[in-house]
Amino acid sequence: MVFNSFAFLIFFPVVTILYFLLPHKWRWLHLLIASCVFYMFFIPVYIVILIFTIIIDYFAGILIDRAQGTRRKMWLLMSIVANVGVLAVFKYYNFFIMNTLWIANLFGAHPDLQYLNIILPIGLSFHTFQAMSYTIEVYRGNFKPVKDFGIYSLYVMFYPQLVAGPIERPQNLIHQFYEKHEFDYQRVVSGLKLMLWGLFKKVVIADRLGAYVANVFNFPHQHPGEPLTFWVAAWFFAIQLYCDFGGYSDIAIGSARVMGFTLMTNFRRPYLGQSVGEVWQRWHISLTTWFRDYVFNPLGGYRRGKWRGIFNLGVLMFLAGLWHGANWTYVLCFLVFYVFLASRLIIRKPLQKFDDIVYKIHPLFGRIVNTILAFHCGIFSYVFFRSGSVSDALYYYQQMFSFKSLKFYEGDASTLWYGIFGIIVLLVIEEWQENYSKDKEAVFPEPKAMWGKFVFYAAVITVIMLIGVFDASQFIYFQF
């Protein structure tokens, strides 16, 4: 089930109303059953995979807590191997076979290796990482294992963030399942507003831009000598990717908030970041902090010096790319972004001088310049992310800098201009959220009068219904 579907339009209010009507002691079971139904809308049999990893990690947590010395590591390793093993089979087996055959062919060998004809379970990487964070936190002594199997199952399967995050730590989420959440009008309205904003980002901006992006990225060789076309598609994809995934996160966080649950912020207006590092810190926060806490810091972080820190960052970025998909395009996407991150660390003094110059002209000018530069660092890496192959990405780069003409592919003019309208709305609202809103949880700069609020939200809903693309297209990050 996807958030932008008619099924969810029925599912969400029914589940939420029943949640508040049921006695507190049965609410966890209601949410668990609802989450199973939500997940089984995709491929029902794949819930068996979730059940398998849930059982492994539930008992692993208890055994880790009881054990001493090396036995604790043994139980942790068992949990990690089980989780990574499932991920490896479904997500990386065919990728491994493909690269093995390619290397073998270089040496004239032709081994008889067969590909697996399987479909990747939706959101597998997300709930795998969430399950791993549980056993790691228990191992580190930061969290006591959950004795209630149903509550632990709900932690892994909680439907708002089951298939695309945020990737929650047990310290933040599990205790909330024990708390009684009363119906709170202000909180419910706040959650619904966030869901509305997420839906706007998905169907009005992301899916509108996606039509143009697909026509260029899927068929790059049909647009030779059109550098402006490639630039526009790259700009649009950067916005599409953010609004698609950021929109999902808003709906997930908002739907949980309606019921009284607090999920972590997953995006913090990343394209308003004024450096590559700041964009990274604002983007997919639940994943970037996961890699920071469980990969980068255990490797030593920056504690052993700048160059060791840069190496550790490279390991993190390589794994982050591989996490996104079994394709070298994802790895190269994150390695390109890593080059920008590492460069800022290596040539920090010249960059600081540059910042001093542009900010001295005017603070707003400096902010705009650095924001544009940081945004385009993302642009260059996203070309690999969106391209179907490495060769397509290299051709795309070549065309971006061909400068042969100003010929421009307009495509469906209405789609193009509706997308631009959506981008303008996005920039205005996020600028207001970042720098002008006094309430940091506020979503829209709405009127103060009650009648004005009704008119404003009626207008927002009307725009969504008139301009939005309602084909129940899946969110981009569901494939991860």
ZADREN-192091 format. One record per residue (C-alpha): residue in one letter; x, y, z. Coordinates in steps of 0.001 Angstrom, whole numbers. Example, Ala and Ser with C-alpha at 12.3 -4.5 7.8 and 13.67 -1.06 7.14 Angstrom:
% ZADREN-192091
<resn=A; xx=12300; yy=-4500; zz=7800>
<resn=S; xx=13670; yy=-1060; zz=7140>
% end
This chain:
% ZADREN-192091
<resn=M; xx=0; yy=0; zz=0>
<resn=V; xx=1339; yy=3414; zz=-875>
<resn=F; xx=454; yy=6674; zz=846>
<resn=N; xx=-777; yy=8294; zz=-2371>
<resn=S; xx=-3347; yy=5577; zz=-3093>
<resn=F; xx=-7098; yy=5331; zz=-2628>
<resn=A; xx=-6530; yy=2279; zz=-415>
<resn=F; xx=-4533; yy=4360; zz=2060>
<resn=L; xx=-7229; yy=7039; zz=2008>
<resn=I; xx=-9508; yy=4376; zz=3525>
<resn=F; xx=-6872; yy=2546; zz=5573>
<resn=F; xx=-5524; yy=5536; zz=7508>
<resn=P; xx=-8749; yy=6947; zz=9011>
<resn=V; xx=-10115; yy=3480; zz=9804>
<resn=V; xx=-6921; yy=2415; zz=11586>
<resn=T; xx=-6623; yy=5748; zz=13416>
<resn=I; xx=-10256; yy=5870; zz=14582>
<resn=L; xx=-10116; yy=2275; zz=15826>
<resn=Y; xx=-6836; yy=3048; zz=17584>
<resn=F; xx=-8479; yy=5726; zz=19731>
<resn=L; xx=-11664; yy=3701; zz=20298>
<resn=L; xx=-9880; yy=576; zz=21523>
<resn=P; xx=-8770; yy=118; zz=25137>
<resn=H; xx=-5088; yy=917; zz=25599>
<resn=K; xx=-4125; yy=-2708; zz=26293>
<resn=W; xx=-5264; yy=-3776; zz=22797>
<resn=R; xx=-3864; yy=-896; zz=20775>
<resn=W; xx=-479; yy=-2492; zz=20162>
<resn=L; xx=-2168; yy=-5572; zz=18675>
<resn=H; xx=-4402; yy=-3408; zz=16500>
<resn=L; xx=-1369; yy=-1534; zz=15135>
<resn=L; xx=543; yy=-4770; zz=14569>
<resn=I; xx=-2318; yy=-6318; zz=12579>
<resn=A; xx=-2797; yy=-3079; zz=10623>
<resn=S; xx=933; yy=-2979; zz=9849>
<resn=C; xx=841; yy=-6575; zz=8574>
<resn=V; xx=-2101; yy=-5704; zz=6319>
<resn=F; xx=-265; yy=-2591; zz=5096>
<resn=Y; xx=2866; yy=-4578; zz=4199>
<resn=M; xx=973; yy=-7493; zz=2623>
<resn=F; xx=-579; yy=-5138; zz=63>
<resn=F; xx=2707; yy=-5499; zz=-1830>
<resn=I; xx=3736; yy=-9183; zz=-1956>
<resn=P; xx=1974; yy=-11019; zz=884>
<resn=V; xx=4360; yy=-13966; zz=1130>
<resn=Y; xx=7310; yy=-11663; zz=1854>
<resn=I; xx=5975; yy=-11053; zz=5335>
<resn=V; xx=7564; yy=-14431; zz=6135>
<resn=I; xx=10979; yy=-12781; zz=5699>
<resn=L; xx=10050; yy=-10111; zz=8223>
<resn=I; xx=8808; yy=-12729; zz=10676>
<resn=F; xx=12070; yy=-14679; zz=10309>
<resn=T; xx=14289; yy=-11692; zz=11098>
<resn=I; xx=11980; yy=-10550; zz=13894>
<resn=I; xx=12265; yy=-13925; zz=15626>
<resn=I; xx=16058; yy=-13983; zz=15219>
<resn=D; xx=16568; yy=-10469; zz=16576>
<resn=Y; xx=14052; yy=-10801; zz=19399>
<resn=F; xx=15853; yy=-13790; zz=20887>
<resn=A; xx=19272; yy=-12362; zz=20010>
<resn=G; xx=18513; yy=-9272; zz=22088>
<resn=I; xx=17582; yy=-11368; zz=25123>
<resn=L; xx=20612; yy=-13663; zz=24738>
<resn=I; xx=23001; yy=-10728; zz=24300>
<resn=D; xx=21700; yy=-9150; zz=27491>
<resn=R; xx=22131; yy=-12386; zz=29475>
<resn=A; xx=25533; yy=-13352; zz=28088>
<resn=Q; xx=28999; yy=-12227; zz=29145>
<resn=G; xx=32279; yy=-11693; zz=27300>
<resn=T; xx=32699; yy=-13245; zz=23870>
<resn=R; xx=29273; yy=-14884; zz=23979>
<resn=R; xx=27706; yy=-11440; zz=23737>
<resn=K; xx=29632; yy=-10828; zz=20532>
<resn=M; xx=28635; yy=-14249; zz=19247>
<resn=W; xx=24916; yy=-13545; zz=19643>
<resn=L; xx=25315; yy=-10079; zz=18116>
<resn=L; xx=27200; yy=-11564; zz=15182>
<resn=M; xx=24469; yy=-14175; zz=14716>
<resn=S; xx=21859; yy=-11407; zz=14502>
<resn=I; xx=23906; yy=-9318; zz=12078>
<resn=V; xx=24684; yy=-12314; zz=9853>
<resn=A; xx=20998; yy=-13251; zz=9711>
<resn=N; xx=19931; yy=-9722; zz=8763>
<resn=V; xx=22740; yy=-9047; zz=6318>
<resn=G; xx=22338; yy=-12565; zz=4907>
<resn=V; xx=18714; yy=-11945; zz=3982>
<resn=L; xx=19684; yy=-8595; zz=2483>
<resn=A; xx=22553; yy=-10184; zz=559>
<resn=V; xx=20408; yy=-12922; zz=-973>
<resn=F; xx=17510; yy=-10753; zz=-2082>
<resn=K; xx=19349; yy=-7558; zz=-2927>
<resn=Y; xx=22950; yy=-8393; zz=-3796>
<resn=Y; xx=23123; yy=-12010; zz=-4981>
<resn=N; xx=22467; yy=-11226; zz=-8644>
<resn=F; xx=24782; yy=-8212; zz=-8412>
<resn=F; xx=27525; yy=-10505; zz=-7074>
<resn=I; xx=26912; yy=-13053; zz=-9832>
<resn=M; xx=26992; yy=-10346; zz=-12510>
<resn=N; xx=30342; yy=-8991; zz=-11342>
<resn=T; xx=31793; yy=-12483; zz=-10850>
<resn=L; xx=30887; yy=-13419; zz=-14424>
<resn=W; xx=32345; yy=-10158; zz=-15723>
<resn=I; xx=35671; yy=-10769; zz=-13958>
<resn=A; xx=35718; yy=-14409; zz=-15036>
<resn=N; xx=35142; yy=-13440; zz=-18660>
<resn=L; xx=38145; yy=-11107; zz=-18509>
<resn=F; xx=40307; yy=-14152; zz=-17812>
<resn=G; xx=38581; yy=-16330; zz=-20391>
<resn=A; xx=36594; yy=-18361; zz=-17889>
<resn=H; xx=32890; yy=-19052; zz=-18259>
<resn=P; xx=31527; yy=-20460; zz=-15000>
<resn=D; xx=27970; yy=-21731; zz=-14954>
<resn=L; xx=26452; yy=-19347; zz=-12428>
<resn=Q; xx=22723; yy=-18819; zz=-12373>
<resn=Y; xx=20801; yy=-15656; zz=-11500>
<resn=L; xx=17943; yy=-15819; zz=-9026>
<resn=N; xx=14544; yy=-14839; zz=-10401>
<resn=I; xx=13336; yy=-12996; zz=-7292>
<resn=I; xx=11750; yy=-9653; zz=-6540>
<resn=L; xx=13326; yy=-7461; zz=-3875>
<resn=P; xx=11041; yy=-7236; zz=-820>
<resn=I; xx=9858; yy=-3660; zz=-499>
<resn=G; xx=11741; yy=-1556; zz=2040>
<resn=L; xx=14053; yy=-4458; zz=2967>
<resn=S; xx=17080; yy=-2250; zz=3657>
<resn=F; xx=15085; yy=17; zz=5971>
<resn=H; xx=13657; yy=-2543; zz=8356>
<resn=T; xx=16911; yy=-4525; zz=8228>
<resn=F; xx=18864; yy=-1511; zz=9485>
<resn=Q; xx=16233; yy=-767; zz=12113>
<resn=A; xx=16412; yy=-4352; zz=13382>
<resn=M; xx=20219; yy=-4203; zz=13462>
<resn=S; xx=20172; yy=-985; zz=15478>
<resn=Y; xx=18125; yy=-2809; zz=18135>
<resn=T; xx=20619; yy=-5610; zz=18745>
<resn=I; xx=23591; yy=-3236; zz=18528>
<resn=E; xx=22064; yy=-909; zz=21126>
<resn=V; xx=21344; yy=-3878; zz=23411>
<resn=Y; xx=24924; yy=-5070; zz=22955>
<resn=R; xx=26285; yy=-1623; zz=23814>
<resn=G; xx=24181; yy=-1548; zz=26967>
<resn=N; xx=22165; yy=1452; zz=25802>
<resn=F; xx=18847; yy=-404; zz=25777>
<resn=K; xx=17349; yy=-3295; zz=27694>
<resn=P; xx=15835; yy=-5993; zz=25473>
<resn=V; xx=12080; yy=-6105; zz=25053>
<resn=K; xx=10493; yy=-9163; zz=26661>
<resn=D; xx=7156; yy=-8685; zz=24905>
<resn=F; xx=7455; yy=-10329; zz=21475>
<resn=G; xx=4423; yy=-8430; zz=20159>
<resn=I; xx=5850; yy=-5033; zz=21085>
<resn=Y; xx=9199; yy=-5874; zz=19497>
<resn=S; xx=7394; yy=-7038; zz=16331>
<resn=L; xx=5520; yy=-3734; zz=16247>
<resn=Y; xx=8817; yy=-1847; zz=16577>
<resn=V; xx=10044; yy=-3440; zz=13349>
<resn=M; xx=6700; yy=-3352; zz=11523>
<resn=F; xx=5119; yy=-43; zz=12616>
<resn=Y; xx=3348; yy=809; zz=9368>
<resn=P; xx=4073; yy=4578; zz=9010>
<resn=Q; xx=7821; yy=3978; zz=8749>
<resn=L; xx=7948; yy=302; zz=7790>
<resn=V; xx=8965; yy=528; zz=4135>
<resn=A; xx=11003; yy=3755; zz=3887>
<resn=G; xx=11851; yy=4973; zz=7358>
<resn=P; xx=12689; yy=6994; zz=9301>
<resn=I; xx=15014; yy=4295; zz=10637>
<resn=E; xx=14192; yy=4515; zz=14328>
<resn=R; xx=16385; yy=3579; zz=17263>
<resn=P; xx=14712; yy=1451; zz=19957>
<resn=Q; xx=15279; yy=4186; zz=22586>
<resn=N; xx=13037; yy=6570; zz=20671>
<resn=L; xx=10174; yy=4360; zz=19558>
<resn=I; xx=9614; yy=1279; zz=21714>
<resn=H; xx=8672; yy=3089; zz=24921>
<resn=Q; xx=5970; yy=4950; zz=22998>
<resn=F; xx=4075; yy=1695; zz=22381>
<resn=Y; xx=3589; yy=1343; zz=26134>
<resn=E; xx=2296; yy=4896; zz=26570>
<resn=K; xx=-1398; yy=5730; zz=26388>
<resn=H; xx=-2047; yy=8374; zz=23771>
<resn=E; xx=-5196; yy=10382; zz=24269>
<resn=F; xx=-6922; yy=12127; zz=21384>
<resn=D; xx=-5436; yy=15617; zz=21162>
<resn=Y; xx=-7045; yy=17976; zz=18664>
<resn=Q; xx=-4001; yy=20223; zz=18187>
<resn=R; xx=-1683; yy=17263; zz=17715>
<resn=V; xx=-4045; yy=15587; zz=15248>
<resn=V; xx=-4365; yy=18789; zz=13211>
<resn=S; xx=-588; yy=19228; zz=13244>
<resn=G; xx=-112; yy=15687; zz=11936>
<resn=L; xx=-2731; yy=16108; zz=9223>
<resn=K; xx=-1107; yy=19347; zz=8034>
<resn=L; xx=2255; yy=17604; zz=7757>
<resn=M; xx=642; yy=14756; zz=5822>
<resn=L; xx=-996; yy=17275; zz=3482>
<resn=W; xx=2345; yy=18963; zz=2831>
<resn=G; xx=3960; yy=15587; zz=2165>
<resn=L; xx=1207; yy=14658; zz=-270>
<resn=F; xx=1641; yy=18007; zz=-2047>
<resn=K; xx=5378; yy=17388; zz=-2417>
<resn=K; xx=4770; yy=13912; zz=-3792>
<resn=V; xx=1884; yy=14306; zz=-6256>
<resn=V; xx=2166; yy=17975; zz=-7253>
<resn=I; xx=5945; yy=18410; zz=-7380>
<resn=A; xx=7757; yy=15048; zz=-7501>
<resn=D; xx=5422; yy=13181; zz=-9837>
<resn=R; xx=4964; yy=16192; zz=-12119>
<resn=L; xx=8714; yy=16644; zz=-12473>
<resn=G; xx=9157; yy=12890; zz=-12764>
<resn=A; xx=7460; yy=12787; zz=-16154>
<resn=Y; xx=9995; yy=15225; zz=-17627>
<resn=V; xx=12924; yy=13568; zz=-15835>
<resn=A; xx=11984; yy=10116; zz=-17144>
<resn=N; xx=11817; yy=11328; zz=-20757>
<resn=V; xx=15395; yy=12592; zz=-20543>
<resn=F; xx=17156; yy=10140; zz=-18211>
<resn=N; xx=15494; yy=7039; zz=-19657>
<resn=F; xx=16281; yy=8073; zz=-23233>
<resn=P; xx=19392; yy=10299; zz=-23055>
<resn=H; xx=20514; yy=9419; zz=-26589>
<resn=Q; xx=17335; yy=10944; zz=-28011>
<resn=H; xx=18488; yy=14422; zz=-26970>
<resn=P; xx=21975; yy=14903; zz=-28447>
<resn=G; xx=23266; yy=18434; zz=-28612>
<resn=E; xx=20731; yy=19709; zz=-26070>
<resn=P; xx=22825; yy=20598; zz=-23006>
<resn=L; xx=20072; yy=22751; zz=-21525>
<resn=T; xx=17721; yy=19763; zz=-21649>
<resn=F; xx=20168; yy=17693; zz=-19606>
<resn=W; xx=20710; yy=20475; zz=-17083>
<resn=V; xx=16992; yy=21022; zz=-16593>
<resn=A; xx=16378; yy=17303; zz=-16144>
<resn=A; xx=19221; yy=17126; zz=-13592>
<resn=W; xx=17804; yy=20108; zz=-11662>
<resn=F; xx=14328; yy=18623; zz=-11795>
<resn=F; xx=15501; yy=15206; zz=-10623>
<resn=A; xx=17216; yy=16702; zz=-7589>
<resn=I; xx=13910; yy=18336; zz=-6613>
<resn=Q; xx=11908; yy=15232; zz=-7539>
<resn=L; xx=14083; yy=12960; zz=-5399>
<resn=Y; xx=13811; yy=15243; zz=-2393>
<resn=C; xx=10060; yy=15852; zz=-2731>
<resn=D; xx=9379; yy=12159; zz=-3312>
<resn=F; xx=11325; yy=10883; zz=-320>
<resn=G; xx=10792; yy=13969; zz=1822>
<resn=G; xx=7085; yy=13782; zz=1012>
<resn=Y; xx=6976; yy=10156; zz=2144>
<resn=S; xx=8763; yy=11059; zz=5376>
<resn=D; xx=6314; yy=13901; zz=6056>
<resn=I; xx=3331; yy=11593; zz=5584>
<resn=A; xx=4948; yy=8909; zz=7747>
<resn=I; xx=5809; yy=11319; zz=10568>
<resn=G; xx=2437; yy=13062; zz=10276>
<resn=S; xx=376; yy=9855; zz=10348>
<resn=A; xx=2293; yy=8667; zz=13415>
<resn=R; xx=1848; yy=12079; zz=15080>
<resn=V; xx=-1930; yy=11898; zz=14622>
<resn=M; xx=-1933; yy=8784; zz=16838>
<resn=G; xx=453; yy=10353; zz=19356>
<resn=F; xx=3771; yy=8853; zz=18210>
<resn=T; xx=6869; yy=10971; zz=17627>
<resn=L; xx=9192; yy=9857; zz=14835>
<resn=M; xx=12546; yy=11488; zz=14233>
<resn=T; xx=12947; yy=14230; zz=11635>
<resn=N; xx=14280; yy=12643; zz=8448>
<resn=F; xx=14786; yy=15734; zz=6266>
<resn=R; xx=15543; yy=19265; zz=7393>
<resn=R; xx=15189; yy=21315; zz=4208>
<resn=P; xx=18487; yy=20000; zz=2765>
<resn=Y; xx=18636; yy=22278; zz=-260>
<resn=L; xx=18842; yy=25300; zz=2025>
<resn=G; xx=22173; yy=23963; zz=3286>
<resn=Q; xx=25080; yy=26293; zz=2608>
<resn=S; xx=27757; yy=23647; zz=2185>
<resn=V; xx=28042; yy=20070; zz=961>
<resn=G; xx=28484; yy=18904; zz=4537>
<resn=E; xx=25374; yy=20738; zz=5663>
<resn=V; xx=23326; yy=19228; zz=2830>
<resn=W; xx=24543; yy=15770; zz=3939>
<resn=Q; xx=23580; yy=16465; zz=7557>
<resn=R; xx=20086; yy=17595; zz=6543>
<resn=W; xx=19397; yy=14739; zz=4094>
<resn=H; xx=17919; yy=11357; zz=5155>
<resn=I; xx=19009; yy=12013; zz=8708>
<resn=S; xx=17963; yy=8637; zz=10084>
<resn=L; xx=20297; yy=6886; zz=7620>
<resn=T; xx=23243; yy=9297; zz=7785>
<resn=T; xx=23229; yy=9164; zz=11599>
<resn=W; xx=22940; yy=5349; zz=11433>
<resn=F; xx=26121; yy=5146; zz=9365>
<resn=R; xx=27780; yy=7736; zz=11621>
<resn=D; xx=27032; yy=5839; zz=14821>
<resn=Y; xx=27512; yy=2276; zz=13596>
<resn=V; xx=30215; yy=2637; zz=10917>
<resn=F; xx=32056; yy=5969; zz=10973>
<resn=N; xx=32544; yy=6391; zz=14733>
<resn=P; xx=33538; yy=2728; zz=15363>
<resn=L; xx=36179; yy=3118; zz=12625>
<resn=G; xx=37614; yy=6024; zz=14600>
<resn=G; xx=35827; yy=8978; zz=13026>
<resn=Y; xx=38180; yy=11954; zz=12948>
<resn=R; xx=39818; yy=11023; zz=16254>
<resn=R; xx=42938; yy=9689; zz=14562>
<resn=G; xx=43548; yy=12705; zz=12388>
<resn=K; xx=42175; yy=14374; zz=9309>
<resn=W; xx=43421; yy=11860; zz=6740>
<resn=R; xx=42225; yy=8824; zz=8667>
<resn=G; xx=38890; yy=10604; zz=9048>
<resn=I; xx=38708; yy=11179; zz=5298>
<resn=F; xx=39410; yy=7483; zz=4746>
<resn=N; xx=36695; yy=6509; zz=7242>
<resn=L; xx=34305; yy=8866; zz=5473>
<resn=G; xx=35108; yy=7119; zz=2194>
<resn=V; xx=34210; yy=3739; zz=3709>
<resn=L; xx=30941; yy=5215; zz=4962>
<resn=M; xx=30064; yy=6681; zz=1569>
<resn=F; xx=30911; yy=3442; zz=-259>
<resn=L; xx=28624; yy=1453; zz=2044>
<resn=A; xx=25903; yy=4115; zz=1802>
<resn=G; xx=26012; yy=3831; zz=-1989>
<resn=L; xx=25856; yy=38; zz=-1844>
<resn=W; xx=22959; yy=258; zz=628>
<resn=H; xx=20941; yy=2205; zz=-1933>
<resn=G; xx=21097; yy=-471; zz=-4578>
<resn=A; xx=22919; yy=-3363; zz=-6219>
<resn=N; xx=24292; yy=-1240; zz=-9031>
<resn=W; xx=27580; yy=566; zz=-9483>
<resn=T; xx=25684; yy=3735; zz=-10373>
<resn=Y; xx=24647; yy=4122; zz=-6721>
<resn=V; xx=28169; yy=3526; zz=-5465>
<resn=L; xx=29585; yy=6061; zz=-7931>
<resn=C; xx=26874; yy=8558; zz=-6982>
<resn=F; xx=28028; yy=8520; zz=-3371>
<resn=L; xx=31706; yy=8477; zz=-4302>
<resn=V; xx=31184; yy=11639; zz=-6381>
<resn=F; xx=29492; yy=13246; zz=-3396>
<resn=Y; xx=32364; yy=11973; zz=-1235>
<resn=V; xx=34845; yy=13825; zz=-3454>
<resn=F; xx=33015; yy=17065; zz=-2711>
<resn=L; xx=32871; yy=16313; zz=1030>
<resn=A; xx=36538; yy=15340; zz=1206>
<resn=S; xx=37610; yy=18351; zz=-876>
<resn=R; xx=36004; yy=20667; zz=1628>
<resn=L; xx=38065; yy=19031; zz=4369>
<resn=I; xx=41312; yy=19099; zz=2389>
<resn=I; xx=41133; yy=22681; zz=1070>
<resn=R; xx=39289; yy=24154; zz=4035>
<resn=K; xx=41336; yy=27376; zz=4254>
<resn=P; xx=40839; yy=28523; zz=620>
<resn=L; xx=37142; yy=27732; zz=912>
<resn=Q; xx=36936; yy=29710; zz=4133>
<resn=K; xx=38518; yy=32691; zz=2363>
<resn=F; xx=35945; yy=32341; zz=-406>
<resn=D; xx=33155; yy=32311; zz=2193>
<resn=D; xx=34584; yy=35432; zz=3822>
<resn=I; xx=34580; yy=37252; zz=476>
<resn=V; xx=31002; yy=36388; zz=-564>
<resn=Y; xx=29548; yy=36979; zz=2890>
<resn=K; xx=31384; yy=40289; zz=3147>
<resn=I; xx=29552; yy=41502; zz=54>
<resn=H; xx=26282; yy=40787; zz=1835>
<resn=P; xx=25163; yy=37933; zz=4140>
<resn=L; xx=22207; yy=37130; zz=1881>
<resn=F; xx=24455; yy=37088; zz=-1189>
<resn=G; xx=26879; yy=34727; zz=530>
<resn=R; xx=24073; yy=32450; zz=1589>
<resn=I; xx=22591; yy=32308; zz=-1925>
<resn=V; xx=25971; yy=31628; zz=-3560>
<resn=N; xx=26891; yy=28828; zz=-1163>
<resn=T; xx=23426; yy=27283; zz=-1329>
<resn=I; xx=23561; yy=27174; zz=-5139>
<resn=L; xx=27058; yy=25670; zz=-5106>
<resn=A; xx=26068; yy=23008; zz=-2557>
<resn=F; xx=22936; yy=22194; zz=-4556>
<resn=H; xx=24971; yy=21642; zz=-7716>
<resn=C; xx=27377; yy=19329; zz=-5932>
<resn=G; xx=24328; yy=17163; zz=-5340>
<resn=I; xx=23299; yy=17578; zz=-8978>
<resn=F; xx=26544; yy=16058; zz=-10250>
<resn=S; xx=26247; yy=13018; zz=-7996>
<resn=Y; xx=22537; yy=12458; zz=-8745>
<resn=V; xx=23301; yy=11920; zz=-12438>
<resn=F; xx=24755; yy=8535; zz=-11476>
<resn=F; xx=21861; yy=7877; zz=-9088>
<resn=R; xx=19196; yy=8316; zz=-11786>
<resn=S; xx=21004; yy=6880; zz=-14812>
<resn=G; xx=20278; yy=3311; zz=-15822>
<resn=S; xx=23955; yy=2446; zz=-16280>
<resn=V; xx=27418; yy=3881; zz=-15835>
<resn=S; xx=27741; yy=4413; zz=-19595>
<resn=D; xx=24471; yy=6341; zz=-19658>
<resn=A; xx=25689; yy=8541; zz=-16803>
<resn=L; xx=28972; yy=9292; zz=-18589>
<resn=Y; xx=27055; yy=10164; zz=-21767>
<resn=Y; xx=24813; yy=12410; zz=-19674>
<resn=Y; xx=27821; yy=14293; zz=-18267>
<resn=Q; xx=29221; yy=14667; zz=-21764>
<resn=Q; xx=25985; yy=16179; zz=-23036>
<resn=M; xx=25678; yy=18550; zz=-20063>
<resn=F; xx=28937; yy=20187; zz=-21078>
<resn=S; xx=28629; yy=19941; zz=-24852>
<resn=F; xx=27364; yy=23548; zz=-25232>
<resn=K; xx=26554; yy=22976; zz=-28885>
<resn=S; xx=23231; yy=24755; zz=-28877>
<resn=L; xx=20501; yy=26119; zz=-26662>
<resn=K; xx=17923; yy=23740; zz=-28088>
<resn=F; xx=15578; yy=22712; zz=-25329>
<resn=Y; xx=13256; yy=19732; zz=-24899>
<resn=E; xx=10025; yy=21103; zz=-23493>
<resn=G; xx=7995; yy=17899; zz=-23443>
<resn=D; xx=4465; yy=18326; zz=-22152>
<resn=A; xx=4347; yy=22075; zz=-21548>
<resn=S; xx=1656; yy=21814; zz=-18882>
<resn=T; xx=3676; yy=19243; zz=-16928>
<resn=L; xx=6739; yy=21452; zz=-17194>
<resn=W; xx=5030; yy=24596; zz=-15943>
<resn=Y; xx=3058; yy=22838; zz=-13223>
<resn=G; xx=6354; yy=21408; zz=-12001>
<resn=I; xx=7953; yy=24854; zz=-11972>
<resn=F; xx=4944; yy=26183; zz=-10056>
<resn=G; xx=5447; yy=23421; zz=-7496>
<resn=I; xx=9143; yy=24254; zz=-7123>
<resn=I; xx=8328; yy=27915; zz=-6466>
<resn=V; xx=5810; yy=26917; zz=-3776>
<resn=L; xx=8412; yy=24578; zz=-2260>
<resn=L; xx=11053; yy=27305; zz=-2089>
<resn=V; xx=8678; yy=29854; zz=-577>
<resn=I; xx=7307; yy=27527; zz=2109>
<resn=E; xx=10667; yy=26025; zz=3073>
<resn=E; xx=12278; yy=29451; zz=3275>
<resn=W; xx=9448; yy=30508; zz=5593>
<resn=Q; xx=9835; yy=27334; zz=7683>
<resn=E; xx=13592; yy=27810; zz=7964>
<resn=N; xx=13922; yy=31516; zz=8656>
<resn=Y; xx=10589; yy=33137; zz=9466>
<resn=S; xx=8329; yy=30704; zz=11301>
<resn=K; xx=8234; yy=31135; zz=15083>
<resn=D; xx=6725; yy=27666; zz=15518>
<resn=K; xx=9255; yy=25132; zz=14247>
<resn=E; xx=6544; yy=22484; zz=13864>
<resn=A; xx=4397; yy=24760; zz=11705>
<resn=V; xx=4082; yy=23618; zz=8101>
<resn=F; xx=2308; yy=26456; zz=6275>
<resn=P; xx=2233; yy=30239; zz=6745>
<resn=E; xx=-1510; yy=30046; zz=7246>
<resn=P; xx=-3906; yy=32916; zz=8111>
<resn=K; xx=-4734; yy=33495; zz=11779>
<resn=A; xx=-8505; yy=33800; zz=11378>
<resn=M; xx=-10424; yy=30521; zz=11447>
<resn=W; xx=-12324; yy=31313; zz=8255>
<resn=G; xx=-9012; yy=32160; zz=6608>
<resn=K; xx=-7606; yy=28765; zz=7617>
<resn=F; xx=-10561; yy=26959; zz=6050>
<resn=V; xx=-10171; yy=28924; zz=2816>
<resn=F; xx=-6398; yy=28360; zz=2772>
<resn=Y; xx=-6561; yy=24588; zz=3266>
<resn=A; xx=-9465; yy=24261; zz=888>
<resn=A; xx=-7261; yy=25966; zz=-1701>
<resn=V; xx=-4326; yy=23623; zz=-953>
<resn=I; xx=-6525; yy=20542; zz=-1299>
<resn=T; xx=-8048; yy=21932; zz=-4516>
<resn=V; xx=-4581; yy=22469; zz=-6014>
<resn=I; xx=-3595; yy=18921; zz=-5070>
<resn=M; xx=-6739; yy=17483; zz=-6655>
<resn=L; xx=-6421; yy=19567; zz=-9847>
<resn=I; xx=-2680; yy=19408; zz=-10460>
<resn=G; xx=-1586; yy=16285; zz=-8582>
<resn=V; xx=-655; yy=13087; zz=-10383>
<resn=F; xx=-2735; yy=10289; zz=-8883>
<resn=D; xx=-1512; yy=7108; zz=-10512>
<resn=A; xx=-527; yy=5513; zz=-7164>
<resn=S; xx=3095; yy=5509; zz=-8282>
<resn=Q; xx=5428; yy=4079; zz=-5667>
<resn=F; xx=7867; yy=6270; zz=-3828>
<resn=I; xx=11407; yy=6143; zz=-5209>
<resn=Y; xx=12952; yy=4851; zz=-1999>
<resn=F; xx=10573; yy=1866; zz=-1762>
<resn=Q; xx=13022; yy=23; zz=-4039>
<resn=F; xx=15700; yy=188; zz=-1352>
% end
